[in-house]
Amino acid sequence: MGSKASSLRNAISHELPLSLVEVLGPEARRYFASGYRDVRHRVSEGPSRQGDEIHAVYAVEYPDDWSREVDDAPRTPHLSTIDAALMTLQGIEAVGLPLGGAAGFWVRSLAMHAGSVAWEDLSSVPVALRTDPQVDASERRALKGNVGNIKVECVLEASDRSGLAAEAAERSTVYRDGYREARTSSLVTAYDPTARVMRSAHRTTGGAANRVYRGIESAWYPGLTVVDSLVTMGQLAQAVILLSRGIDRAGLGTLWMRSIRFTAERPPASQPLDWRIETELIRDQVVARAASGFHDVRVSCKATTGARVEARLAYTE
């Protein structure tokens, strides 16, 4: 596939299928492809619970090469939606669920709305969540709050599953370390330029069946995590924009995630897993901003796993 033409305009009509690497570039340069695995979230205060409230403070550590521009220039790190998702789930499972009972909870929905500016003080990221006392705690947990300046809403569904007996002795959780083990290979199989709908095939592997984790969704480990869905669909959102415009990654400015909502119809599917996603570019509208075009974008991704992501993004030309 390395000999394929670089023009994505030609790829649309002649050269599909293409791997996401061919569409977006090397994985090592991209946060949603691999960089997120090297970020560390270290607790500096808490987590603690007072009544219906959960509080913690984290230090988020990004490596120097977490992501790079097309010209190989390093990017300035900032708080991401992946960071917000992970710290939310880590805080909930630490003090927001019954001792040893987190294993049978799975993420039904997770919505995040970014602040008006990027949060760049990664040495001190406050987490403040409040549980909804109106929700039957035996069936689910519903929480709202903030991670830095990212607003978060999360719903966890209870099940009759439980973790392994060794869970109590294991310190690590799926959403602290286990999610890093998964690897997903992706192939763009079809694109309809009229409907702006892209179809893709994915294979996720890497979770070790003999590893023991505790915490949320550990009863399904190795299973497809929320992180797997978010990072895969985040890359597809960028790919469908490029295909719709017939340009490569160098022709697209910085892409911002303004808001994102993940929903799941059922508990995590087991790895190894072959799954498919349909991605629709619902809107890519230019809004006049200074000297350059500012694009307001809406993308929808629906997977055969029962997961769905609705996202609002923005980029400049």
N, C-alpha and C positions, 0 to 999 in steps of 0.2 A: 504493500500500500504506500510505501514511501515515495514511489514514483508518480503518485497521483498529482494532478495539477493543483497549484496553490489557490486558484480562483474558486471561491465557494459558489460563485454564480454558476460556473460550469458544473460544480459538484451537485447542485440542486437538480439539474436536468440530466446529467450523464453519469455521475460517479458514486452515487449512493449504492451500497452502504459505506459509511465512513466511521472510524472510531472517533470518540470524543477527543482523543489526543490529536488526531489530524485536524479536527475542527478548531480546538482551543489551544493547542500547543502542549509542550511537555508537562507532565503532572508535577514535576519537582518545582516548577515555577508558580504553581497555582494553589491558593489556600484551600479551596473547596475540593481539590483533587487529592492533596496530600498534606499541605501545610498545617491543617487543623490538628493533625495527630501529634505534632511536636509542641503544641501549646500546653502549658501547665497551669493549673488553677490551684493555688495554695491558700488555705484558710489562715487568716491572720487574727480574726475574731469570730467566736461562735463555732458552728451555728447554735443558736439558743432559741428557746420558745417561751413566750409569755402569753398565756391564754390562746387566742386565735392567731397570734403573730409569730413569724419566724424571722430572725435577724442574723446576718453574718456579714463579714467583710473579707474579700478575697484579694490576693495579688495575682495578677495574670501575667505570665511570663511567655513572651514570644521570642523565638530564635531569630537571629539576624536575617536569615534567608527564608523567612516564613512565606513570602510571596514576592514575585518580581514583576516589573513592567516588561513589556515586550522587548525593550532595549536593554534588559538585564538590570535596570536600576532598582534598588531596593525600595519597598513601600514602607511608609510609616504605619506601625501597628495601631489598631484601635479596637475597642470592644465590639465583638461581632455577635450576630444572632446565635451562632453556635456556642459561643462563650455563655451567653445569657441562658440558653436552653440547658447547658450542662450544670451551671451553678444553681439554677432553679431546682433541677432534679436532685442534685447532691444535697442541697439544703433540706428539701422535703424528706428524702429518705433518711437523713441523719436524725431529725427531731420531729418530723411531721407525721410519721407512721408508727404503728405498734412495733415494739422491739421484735425483730425477727420476722415481721409480717410484710415487709416491703416486697419480697420476692414475687408474690402473686398479684401485684398491681402492675398495670400496663397503661401506657399513655394513650388516652382516648383523643385528646386534643391539646394543642399547644399553639398559642397565638402570641406574636411579638410585634411591637410597634416601636421603631427607632426614634430617638430624640431628634431635635432640629439640627444638632451638630454632633460630630463624632466624639465619643468619650475616649480621650487619649491618656488619662491618668490611670494607667493600668496597675499602679502600685497600690491603689486603694479603691476597690469597687464594692460599694455597699449593696447588699441584698436585703430587701424587705418584702415579705410576703404575708398575706392574710388569708386564712382559710374561711370558707363560706359555711357558717354554722347551720344554714338552712338545708344543706345537702346531707342526705343520709350517709353517715361515715362508714356504715357497714358495707355500702355498695360502691362508693366512690369518694374521692377527695377533689374539691374544687378550690383553687387558689388564684389570687390576683396580687399584683405588686410590681416592684421595679427591681431591675438589676442594672446598676448605674443609672443611665437615663433611658433605658429600654423598658417599656411597659410590657408586662408578661401576664398571660392568663393560661392556666394549666388545669386540665381535668384528668385525673387518674381513675381507671376503672378497676374494681376489685374482682378477683376470681377465686376459685376454690383450689388453685395451685399453691404449692408451697416450695420453698427452696430445699436444697439438700441438707442433710444433717450437719455437714461440715460448714454450713453457711455462717453459723454463729462465731466460728473461729477465724473466718476469713475477713480481712479488713478491707480488701479492695471490692469495688462495686462495678457493675456494668457501665454506669455512666461516669465513673472516675477513670477507669483503665480499660475495661473490656471492649468498649467501642473502638479503641485504637487498632484492634487486631483485624478488623474486617477490611477486605479489598474488593472493590467493585470494578469490573471491566464493562465498558459501555460501547454500544454500536448504534449509530443513527441509521435506521433502516429505510425511512421514507419521509418525504416532506411534501406537503401540498401547499404551493405558494399562494393559491387563491384563498384557501381557508386559513392559511398560516398555522397549520397543524403539523407537528413533527412526531414521528413514532420512533421508539428506540427499544433495544433489547439489552438486558443487563444480567450479569452473573456475579453474585456476591459469595465470597468464600473467606476463610481465614480464621473464623472463630474456632478455638480448640475445644472439642467436646469433653476433654479430660480436665479442663480448667474449671475451678470453682469460684464463682463470684456471688456476692450477696447484693441486696438492694433491689431497686425497681427493675422488673422484667428479668431478674436472674433465673426465675423458674422456667424461662424459655431459652436460656442461653445454651448454645450459640444461636441467637435469633437476629433478625433484621431490626436494628435500632432506629429510633427517631433520627439520630445523627446520620445514619446511612441514607435515609430518605431525603433529609434536608440537603446534604452535600451533593447527592446525585441530582436532585431536582434543581438545585442552585446552578449547577453546571449546564443543565438542559435549558434553563431560562436564558442563559447567555448564548447558548448555541442557537436557539430558535430566533433570537434577535439578529445574530450574524447571518443566518440563512435567509431571513426575511429581507435583509438589506443587501445581500450578496457581497459581503465584505469579510475580511479576516479580522482576527483579534486586534491587530495593530490599528485598524480603522475605527475602533470603538474606544471611547473615553472610559474613565472610571465608572464602574457600575455600582450603585448604592442599593442596598436592600432597605426599603422604607417600612414595609410591614410584611408579615408572612403569617399564614395560618395553616397548621398541619392538623389533619383529622385522620382517624383510623377507624375502619369498620369492625376490625377484629384484632385479637392479640398478635404479637410478632410472629412472622413466618420463620421457619427454621432454615439455617444455613447448612450446606451450600444451597443456594437458591437461584433459579432462573426466573426472571420477572421482566415485565414490559411496562412501558410508560407512554402515555399520549400527552404531549405538551402543546398547548394552544396559546398563541400570542393574541390575547384578547384586545390589547390596545398598545399602540406605540405612537403617542401624540406629542408633537413638538410644542413647547411652551416658550415664548420669547423670554430669554434671560440674558441680559447684557449683550456681549458680542457673539456668543455662541449659542447654538440650539440646545435647549434643555428638554430631554425626552421624559414624559410621564408614561410608565409602562405597567401593564397588567398581564400576568402570566398565570395559567392554570395547568397543573400537572395531575394526572390521574393514573395510578398504578394498579396492576393486577393483584397486588398484595392487599388491596382495600384501603391503601393510603392515598391521601389527596393533599396537595399543597396549592394554596392560592397566595400569590405574592404581588406586591406593588414595588416597583423598582424605578430607578431614575439613572440617566447617564447624560453626558454632554458629548457633542460631536467633536 
